Amino acid sequence: MEEGFRLIPEQASAFAARYDLLYWFLTGVCGFFALLIVVLIVVFAVRYRRRPDREAEQSSESLGLELFWSVVPTILVMVMFVWGADLYLDETIPPKGAEDIYVVGKQWMWKVQHPNGRREINELHVPVGRAVKITHTSQDVIHSFYIPAFRIKQDSVPGQYRTMWFQPTRPGQYHLFCAEYCGTDHSRMIGRVVVMEDMEYQTWLGGYTAETPVEAGQKLFVDLDCASCHESGRRQRCPTLGGLYGTQVRLADGRTVLFDENYIRESILDPKAKVVAGYQPVMPTFRGQVTEEQILALIAYIKSLSPNAAVPERSTK
């Protein structure tokens, strides 16, 4: 992290070199045309300056010249678009089997939780050479999750879950910033990413013995008595949740939506917004009763349910 001045951050992820290549291509194209335009302005200003012995002449049209300055910029712009779109799609679609980590931005810190339940504040430990998927949101205002060495940056927006992924390529420690002004102590919302060798990471991760997000979500699911409506049988008043994650569900108004993190969150906080077809809007809202971390735990538990999983009920003893 302490390397002194650098023109650009070091390359420490699989995306870094590809993004830098695109950046230098865009910079080169823009620089070339900027220089060309300045030179032409000077040349034309000198060559065609006003003189007492010379009158202005009407220039003749040139179809070839007009096609040239129309087609060449179009080709360059399309190359930039396709190149950038390809990188964007690669960065926004995480591969299967990626390490799933949840991040919540809060004035003025980053709160991180790993799959086994281990938590961090303003630190993110990840293994080198493995894909890491970040699911992030904000608890209060808009933040922006930014790791310069990995060339990833995405806004963390209240009320939304967003995902990004990266694959570290070099062990070490790297800066983590909030790149969106979020209040008086915005400049203090900094942290570090620690990239470790796989065995070292597993040792670090294995030293944590508290409950996992799935276990915490299951406990919360029981405490909130969610099974009273979501269990199959005579008492069922809401959809059973096993196997629904990642599928399309039909709503009462005829639309279909993806059953993902954002839909689950909205259903917890505003259950009448999108009611599943065949059911009545009887689910109560839990707004103000659960935190963002608890919602993420509930989501982790619902994602873990298989199609025939039994929903646990709250004990009446």
C-alpha positions in Angstrom: 0.0 0.0 0.0 2.9 2.4 0.8 4.5 2.8 -2.6 4.8 6.5 -3.1 3.6 8.3 -6.2 2.3 6.2 -9.1 0.8 7.5 -12.3 -1.8 4.7 -12.2 -2.5 2.1 -9.4 -0.7 -1.2 -9.6 -2.4 -4.1 -11.4 -3.6 -6.7 -8.9 -6.7 -8.3 -10.5 -7.5 -10.2 -13.6 -9.5 -7.2 -14.9 -6.7 -4.6 -14.3 -4.6 -5.1 -17.4 -7.7 -5.3 -19.6 -9.1 -2.0 -18.2 -5.8 -0.3 -18.5 -5.5 -1.3 -22.1 -8.9 0.1 -22.9 -8.0 3.3 -20.9 -4.8 3.9 -22.9 -6.6 3.2 -26.2 -9.2 5.8 -25.3 -6.6 8.2 -24.1 -4.5 7.7 -27.3 -7.5 8.2 -29.6 -8.6 11.3 -27.8 -5.1 12.7 -27.6 -4.4 12.1 -31.3 -7.6 13.9 -32.5 -7.1 16.7 -30.0 -3.6 17.3 -31.3 -4.8 16.9 -34.9 -7.5 19.5 -34.4 -5.1 22.0 -32.7 -2.5 21.6 -35.5 -5.2 22.0 -38.2 -6.5 25.1 -36.5 -3.1 26.7 -36.5 -2.3 25.7 -40.1 -5.6 26.9 -41.4 -5.4 30.1 -39.4 -2.0 30.9 -40.9 -2.5 29.7 -44.4 -6.0 31.1 -44.9 -5.6 34.3 -42.9 -7.2 37.4 -44.2 -5.1 39.3 -46.7 -5.7 42.6 -48.7 -4.8 41.0 -52.0 -6.9 37.8 -51.5 -10.6 37.2 -51.5 -12.5 34.3 -50.0 -13.3 31.4 -52.4 -16.1 28.9 -52.1 -14.6 25.4 -51.5 -15.8 22.5 -53.6 -17.5 19.5 -52.1 -15.6 16.2 -51.7 -17.8 13.1 -51.1 -14.7 11.0 -50.3 -13.6 13.5 -47.6 -17.0 13.6 -46.0 -17.3 9.8 -46.0 -13.9 9.6 -44.4 -14.6 11.9 -41.5 -18.0 10.2 -41.0 -17.0 6.5 -41.3 -13.7 6.6 -39.4 -15.1 8.2 -36.2 -18.1 5.8 -36.4 -15.7 2.8 -36.5 -13.7 4.1 -33.6 -16.7 4.7 -31.5 -18.1 1.3 -32.2 -14.8 -0.3 -31.3 -14.9 1.6 -28.0 -18.5 0.6 -27.3 -18.0 -3.1 -28.0 -14.8 -3.3 -26.1 -16.2 -1.5 -23.1 -19.5 -3.5 -23.2 -17.5 -6.8 -23.2 -15.5 -5.7 -20.1 -18.7 -4.5 -18.4 -20.5 -7.8 -18.9 -17.5 -9.8 -17.8 -17.3 -7.7 -14.6 -21.0 -7.8 -13.7 -21.6 -11.5 -14.2 -19.7 -13.5 -11.6 -18.7 -17.0 -12.4 -20.2 -20.0 -10.6 -18.4 -21.0 -7.4 -17.2 -17.5 -6.6 -16.5 -16.7 -2.9 -19.7 -15.0 -1.7 -19.1 -12.0 0.5 -21.6 -9.4 1.8 -20.7 -5.8 2.3 -22.8 -3.0 4.0 -21.7 0.6 3.7 -22.5 2.8 6.7 -21.4 6.3 7.7 -18.5 5.9 7.9 -17.3 2.3 7.6 -17.5 -0.8 5.5 -19.0 -3.8 7.3 -18.0 -7.2 5.7 -19.3 -10.7 6.4 -17.9 -13.9 5.0 -19.8 -17.1 4.2 -18.8 -18.7 7.5 -20.1 -15.7 9.4 -16.7 -14.0 10.1 -17.1 -10.2 10.2 -14.7 -7.4 9.5 -14.9 -3.6 9.6 -12.9 -1.6 7.0 -11.0 -4.8 6.1 -11.6 -7.4 3.5 -9.6 -10.6 3.4 -9.7 -12.6 0.2 -7.8 -15.5 -1.4 -5.4 -15.0 -4.3 -6.4 -16.5 -7.7 -10.0 -17.2 -6.8 -13.1 -15.3 -7.9 -14.8 -13.2 -5.2 -18.4 -12.0 -5.5 -19.3 -8.9 -3.6 -23.0 -8.3 -2.8 -23.3 -4.8 -1.3 -25.8 -2.2 -0.2 -25.9 0.9 2.0 -27.5 1.4 5.4 -27.9 5.1 5.1 -26.7 7.2 2.1 -25.0 6.5 -1.2 -21.5 5.1 -0.9 -19.2 3.8 -3.5 -17.1 0.6 -3.1 -13.8 1.3 -4.8 -10.6 -0.8 -5.0 -8.2 1.0 -7.3 -5.7 -1.8 -7.7 -8.5 -4.2 -8.8 -10.1 -1.5 -11.2 -13.5 -2.0 -9.6 -15.9 0.7 -8.4 -19.7 0.5 -7.9 -22.1 2.7 -5.9 -23.7 1.2 -2.8 -27.3 2.5 -2.9 -29.8 2.3 0.0 -32.6 -0.1 -0.7 -30.7 -2.0 -3.5 -28.4 -5.0 -3.6 -25.7 -4.8 -6.2 -23.1 -7.3 -7.2 -19.6 -7.2 -8.5 -16.7 -9.6 -8.7 -13.0 -9.7 -9.0 -10.1 -12.2 -9.0 -7.0 -11.0 -7.2 -3.7 -12.0 -8.9 -1.1 -10.8 -6.4 -0.9 -11.3 -2.6 -0.6 -8.1 -0.6 -2.5 -5.2 0.9 -4.5 -2.7 -1.2 -6.5 0.4 -0.6 -10.3 0.3 -0.2 -12.1 3.7 -0.6 -15.5 5.2 -0.6 -15.6 7.1 -3.9 -18.9 8.9 -3.3 -19.1 11.9 -0.9 -21.2 10.6 2.0 -20.9 13.2 4.8 -18.6 15.1 7.0 -16.3 12.1 7.7 -16.2 10.8 4.1 -12.4 11.1 4.0 -12.1 8.7 6.9 -14.2 5.9 5.2 -11.1 4.0 4.0 -10.0 0.4 4.5 -7.7 -2.2 3.1 -8.0 -5.4 1.1 -5.7 -8.2 2.2 -5.0 -10.8 -0.5 -3.7 -14.0 1.0 -2.4 -17.3 -0.3 -5.2 -19.9 -0.3 -3.9 -22.0 2.6 -3.3 -18.9 4.6 -6.8 -17.6 3.9 -8.4 -20.9 4.8 -6.5 -20.9 8.1 -7.6 -17.3 8.8 -11.2 -18.1 7.8 -11.3 -21.3 9.8 -10.4 -19.6 13.1 -14.0 -18.3 13.3 -16.5 -20.5 15.1 -19.7 -18.3 15.5 -22.8 -18.9 13.5 -22.9 -18.5 9.7 -25.2 -16.2 7.8 -27.4 -19.2 7.0 -27.6 -20.2 10.6 -28.3 -16.7 11.7 -31.0 -16.3 9.0 -32.6 -19.6 10.1 -32.8 -18.5 13.7 -34.2 -15.1 12.6 -36.7 -16.9 10.4 -37.9 -18.9 13.4 -37.9 -15.9 15.8 -40.1 -13.8 13.3 -42.5 -16.8 13.0 -42.2 -16.7 9.2 -43.1 -20.4 9.0 -46.6 -19.7 10.2 -47.4 -18.5 6.6 -44.6 -20.0 4.4 -44.9 -23.7 5.5 -46.7 -26.1 3.2 -50.0 -27.5 4.4 -53.3 -26.2 5.8 -51.7 -23.1 7.4 -49.9 -22.0 4.2 -50.9 -18.4 3.2 -47.7 -17.4 1.3 -45.5 -19.2 -1.2 -43.1 -21.9 0.0 -39.6 -20.6 -0.3 -37.6 -23.8 -1.1 -35.9 -23.7 -4.5 -37.4 -20.3 -5.5 -34.2 -18.4 -5.5 -33.0 -17.6 -9.1 -36.3 -18.5 -10.7 -39.0 -16.4 -12.3 -42.2 -15.9 -10.2 -45.6 -14.8 -11.6 -47.3 -11.9 -9.8 -50.9 -11.2 -9.1 -50.9 -8.5 -11.8 -49.6 -10.9 -14.5 -46.0 -9.7 -14.5 -43.1 -12.0 -13.8 -40.0 -11.0 -11.7 -36.8 -12.7 -10.8 -36.7 -14.1 -7.3 -33.4 -12.6 -6.3 -31.8 -10.6 -3.4 -33.6 -7.4 -4.3 -37.0 -9.1 -4.6 -36.6 -10.9 -1.2 -35.6 -7.6 0.5 -38.5 -5.7 -1.0 -40.9 -8.5 0.1 -39.6 -8.3 3.7 -39.9 -4.5 3.9 -42.8 -3.8 1.5 -44.6 -7.2 1.1 -47.6 -5.7 -0.7 -45.5 -4.2 -3.6 -45.2 -7.5 -5.6 -47.7 -10.2 -4.5 -47.2 -13.7 -6.0 -50.1 -14.9 -8.1 -52.6 -17.1 -6.1 -51.9 -15.5 -2.7 -53.4 -12.6 -0.8 -51.4 -9.6 0.5 -51.5 -10.8 4.1 -47.8 -10.7 4.9 -46.9 -7.9 7.5 -44.0 -5.5 6.9 -40.8 -5.9 8.9 -39.6 -2.4 8.1 -37.8 -1.0 11.2 -37.7 -4.4 12.8 -34.7 -5.9 11.0 -31.3 -4.4 10.1 -29.6 -4.7 6.8 -27.3 -7.4 8.2 -30.3 -9.4 9.4 -32.0 -9.1 6.0 -28.8 -10.4 4.4 -28.9 -13.3 6.8 -32.5 -14.1 5.9 -31.6 -13.9 2.2 -28.6 -16.3 2.8 -31.0 -18.8 4.5 -33.7 -18.6 1.8 -31.0 -19.1 -0.9 -29.9 -22.3 0.9 -33.4 -23.9 0.9 -33.9 -26.8 -1.4 -37.2 -27.3 -3.2 -38.4 -29.9 -0.6 -36.8 -28.3 2.5 -38.8 -28.3 5.7 -39.4 -24.8 7.1 -38.6 -24.6 10.8 -41.3 -23.5 13.1 -41.0 -21.4 16.3 -41.3 -23.5 19.5 -44.5 -23.0 21.5 -42.8 -24.2 24.7 
